[in-house]
Amino acid sequence: MAYTERDFRSKKELKEAVSKWVDYQELLKNKPWPGTIGAIVAQPALMRPPQPVRTYQPGPFAANHPSNGTVYLEGPHYPKAHTWYAQAELKDGIVIKVK
């Protein structure tokens, strides 16, 4: 089991953060970068872009943590009791999908 770098209190928070990141990447891919300050201010996602959700494996198994593929997550972080578990897809070390 792995953790996310941010300590999400619920699986819903994790899904929202991943969704915002994926949507932001689609926005950047599909639209050319605006050339004026007014165009940037008109798009709030460009003013304060979301951060990617990354994962890590604590303990002696950290070297075997994948950067692509499926990983299983749990949270919130120790010492709090784990209240959610999730299966996630990683691409280049960033979570792109949560089940």
ChimeraX commands (.cxc) that place a marker at each C-alpha (Angstrom):
marker #1 position 0.00,0.00,0.00 radius 0.5
marker #1 position 1.14,3.50,-0.80 radius 0.5
marker #1 position 0.34,7.03,0.30 radius 0.5
marker #1 position -0.20,10.24,-1.63 radius 0.5
marker #1 position 2.20,13.12,-0.99 radius 0.5
marker #1 position -0.73,15.21,0.28 radius 0.5
marker #1 position -2.68,13.84,3.21 radius 0.5
marker #1 position -6.22,13.57,1.82 radius 0.5
marker #1 position -8.88,13.08,4.51 radius 0.5
marker #1 position -11.23,11.25,2.16 radius 0.5
marker #1 position -11.26,9.40,-1.13 radius 0.5
marker #1 position -13.58,12.10,-2.46 radius 0.5
marker #1 position -10.90,14.77,-1.88 radius 0.5
marker #1 position -8.38,12.60,-3.71 radius 0.5
marker #1 position -10.71,12.10,-6.68 radius 0.5
marker #1 position -11.43,15.85,-6.88 radius 0.5
marker #1 position -7.72,16.73,-6.87 radius 0.5
marker #1 position -6.97,14.17,-9.59 radius 0.5
marker #1 position -9.94,15.35,-11.65 radius 0.5
marker #1 position -8.80,18.99,-11.45 radius 0.5
marker #1 position -5.29,18.02,-12.57 radius 0.5
marker #1 position -6.54,15.93,-15.51 radius 0.5
marker #1 position -8.96,18.68,-16.58 radius 0.5
marker #1 position -6.18,21.27,-16.37 radius 0.5
marker #1 position -3.90,19.15,-18.55 radius 0.5
marker #1 position -6.69,18.83,-21.13 radius 0.5
marker #1 position -7.18,22.61,-21.05 radius 0.5
marker #1 position -3.49,23.18,-21.75 radius 0.5
marker #1 position -3.42,20.56,-24.49 radius 0.5
marker #1 position -6.53,21.77,-26.33 radius 0.5
marker #1 position -6.15,25.53,-26.07 radius 0.5
marker #1 position -3.15,27.63,-27.04 radius 0.5
marker #1 position -1.57,29.63,-24.24 radius 0.5
marker #1 position -3.24,33.06,-24.03 radius 0.5
marker #1 position -0.94,35.92,-24.85 radius 0.5
marker #1 position -2.38,38.66,-22.63 radius 0.5
marker #1 position -2.84,39.14,-18.91 radius 0.5
marker #1 position -6.56,39.75,-19.46 radius 0.5
marker #1 position -6.93,36.38,-21.17 radius 0.5
marker #1 position -5.15,34.65,-18.27 radius 0.5
marker #1 position -7.28,36.43,-15.64 radius 0.5
marker #1 position -10.44,35.39,-17.50 radius 0.5
marker #1 position -9.52,31.72,-16.96 radius 0.5
marker #1 position -9.18,31.02,-13.21 radius 0.5
marker #1 position -7.54,27.63,-13.84 radius 0.5
marker #1 position -4.58,29.41,-15.42 radius 0.5
marker #1 position -4.19,31.84,-12.51 radius 0.5
marker #1 position -3.72,29.11,-9.91 radius 0.5
marker #1 position -3.08,25.78,-11.60 radius 0.5
marker #1 position -3.80,22.59,-9.64 radius 0.5
marker #1 position -0.90,20.50,-8.41 radius 0.5
marker #1 position -0.40,16.92,-9.58 radius 0.5
marker #1 position -1.09,14.12,-7.11 radius 0.5
marker #1 position 2.02,11.98,-6.59 radius 0.5
marker #1 position 2.45,8.84,-4.54 radius 0.5
marker #1 position 5.18,7.21,-2.48 radius 0.5
marker #1 position 5.79,3.93,-0.73 radius 0.5
marker #1 position 6.95,4.26,2.88 radius 0.5
marker #1 position 9.37,1.85,4.45 radius 0.5
marker #1 position 11.79,-0.69,2.97 radius 0.5
marker #1 position 9.76,-1.20,-0.24 radius 0.5
marker #1 position 10.19,2.36,-1.52 radius 0.5
marker #1 position 12.62,1.25,-4.24 radius 0.5
marker #1 position 9.94,-1.00,-5.80 radius 0.5
marker #1 position 7.30,1.74,-6.10 radius 0.5
marker #1 position 6.13,2.03,-9.74 radius 0.5
marker #1 position 6.00,5.27,-11.71 radius 0.5
marker #1 position 3.57,3.83,-14.29 radius 0.5
marker #1 position 0.71,1.38,-13.91 radius 0.5
marker #1 position -1.58,0.44,-11.04 radius 0.5
marker #1 position -0.96,1.31,-7.41 radius 0.5
marker #1 position -3.10,0.85,-4.30 radius 0.5
marker #1 position -3.47,3.81,-1.95 radius 0.5
marker #1 position -4.64,4.30,1.61 radius 0.5
marker #1 position -5.32,7.30,3.76 radius 0.5
marker #1 position -5.24,9.40,5.75 radius 0.5
marker #1 position -1.59,9.08,6.67 radius 0.5
marker #1 position -0.35,7.19,9.71 radius 0.5
marker #1 position -0.81,7.64,12.73 radius 0.5
marker #1 position -4.46,8.45,11.92 radius 0.5
marker #1 position -6.65,5.42,11.26 radius 0.5
marker #1 position -7.00,4.61,7.57 radius 0.5
marker #1 position -10.57,5.33,6.51 radius 0.5
marker #1 position -10.27,5.02,2.73 radius 0.5
marker #1 position -8.53,2.81,0.18 radius 0.5
marker #1 position -8.25,3.31,-3.56 radius 0.5
marker #1 position -6.86,1.82,-6.74 radius 0.5
marker #1 position -5.10,4.39,-8.90 radius 0.5
marker #1 position -3.45,4.56,-12.30 radius 0.5
marker #1 position -0.07,6.30,-12.53 radius 0.5
marker #1 position 1.56,7.88,-15.54 radius 0.5
marker #1 position 5.07,9.25,-15.07 radius 0.5
marker #1 position 4.56,9.18,-11.30 radius 0.5
marker #1 position 1.34,11.24,-11.37 radius 0.5
marker #1 position -2.10,9.86,-10.52 radius 0.5
marker #1 position -4.37,10.16,-13.55 radius 0.5
marker #1 position -7.31,7.96,-12.51 radius 0.5
marker #1 position -8.82,6.77,-9.21 radius 0.5
marker #1 position -11.26,3.90,-8.63 radius 0.5
marker link #1:1,2 radius 0.2
marker link #1:2,3 radius 0.2
marker link #1:3,4 radius 0.2
marker link #1:4,5 radius 0.2
marker link #1:5,6 radius 0.2
marker link #1:6,7 radius 0.2
marker link #1:7,8 radius 0.2
marker link #1:8,9 radius 0.2
marker link #1:9,10 radius 0.2
marker link #1:10,11 radius 0.2
marker link #1:11,12 radius 0.2
marker link #1:12,13 radius 0.2
marker link #1:13,14 radius 0.2
marker link #1:14,15 radius 0.2
marker link #1:15,16 radius 0.2
marker link #1:16,17 radius 0.2
marker link #1:17,18 radius 0.2
marker link #1:18,19 radius 0.2
marker link #1:19,20 radius 0.2
marker link #1:20,21 radius 0.2
marker link #1:21,22 radius 0.2
marker link #1:22,23 radius 0.2
marker link #1:23,24 radius 0.2
marker link #1:24,25 radius 0.2
marker link #1:25,26 radius 0.2
marker link #1:26,27 radius 0.2
marker link #1:27,28 radius 0.2
marker link #1:28,29 radius 0.2
marker link #1:29,30 radius 0.2
marker link #1:30,31 radius 0.2
marker link #1:31,32 radius 0.2
marker link #1:32,33 radius 0.2
marker link #1:33,34 radius 0.2
marker link #1:34,35 radius 0.2
marker link #1:35,36 radius 0.2
marker link #1:36,37 radius 0.2
marker link #1:37,38 radius 0.2
marker link #1:38,39 radius 0.2
marker link #1:39,40 radius 0.2
marker link #1:40,41 radius 0.2
marker link #1:41,42 radius 0.2
marker link #1:42,43 radius 0.2
marker link #1:43,44 radius 0.2
marker link #1:44,45 radius 0.2
marker link #1:45,46 radius 0.2
marker link #1:46,47 radius 0.2
marker link #1:47,48 radius 0.2
marker link #1:48,49 radius 0.2
marker link #1:49,50 radius 0.2
marker link #1:50,51 radius 0.2
marker link #1:51,52 radius 0.2
marker link #1:52,53 radius 0.2
marker link #1:53,54 radius 0.2
marker link #1:54,55 radius 0.2
marker link #1:55,56 radius 0.2
marker link #1:56,57 radius 0.2
marker link #1:57,58 radius 0.2
marker link #1:58,59 radius 0.2
marker link #1:59,60 radius 0.2
marker link #1:60,61 radius 0.2
marker link #1:61,62 radius 0.2
marker link #1:62,63 radius 0.2
marker link #1:63,64 radius 0.2
marker link #1:64,65 radius 0.2
marker link #1:65,66 radius 0.2
marker link #1:66,67 radius 0.2
marker link #1:67,68 radius 0.2
marker link #1:68,69 radius 0.2
marker link #1:69,70 radius 0.2
marker link #1:70,71 radius 0.2
marker link #1:71,72 radius 0.2
marker link #1:72,73 radius 0.2
marker link #1:73,74 radius 0.2
marker link #1:74,75 radius 0.2
marker link #1:75,76 radius 0.2
marker link #1:76,77 radius 0.2
marker link #1:77,78 radius 0.2
marker link #1:78,79 radius 0.2
marker link #1:79,80 radius 0.2
marker link #1:80,81 radius 0.2
marker link #1:81,82 radius 0.2
marker link #1:82,83 radius 0.2
marker link #1:83,84 radius 0.2
marker link #1:84,85 radius 0.2
marker link #1:85,86 radius 0.2
marker link #1:86,87 radius 0.2
marker link #1:87,88 radius 0.2
marker link #1:88,89 radius 0.2
marker link #1:89,90 radius 0.2
marker link #1:90,91 radius 0.2
marker link #1:91,92 radius 0.2
marker link #1:92,93 radius 0.2
marker link #1:93,94 radius 0.2
marker link #1:94,95 radius 0.2
marker link #1:95,96 radius 0.2
marker link #1:96,97 radius 0.2
marker link #1:97,98 radius 0.2
marker link #1:98,99 radius 0.2
view
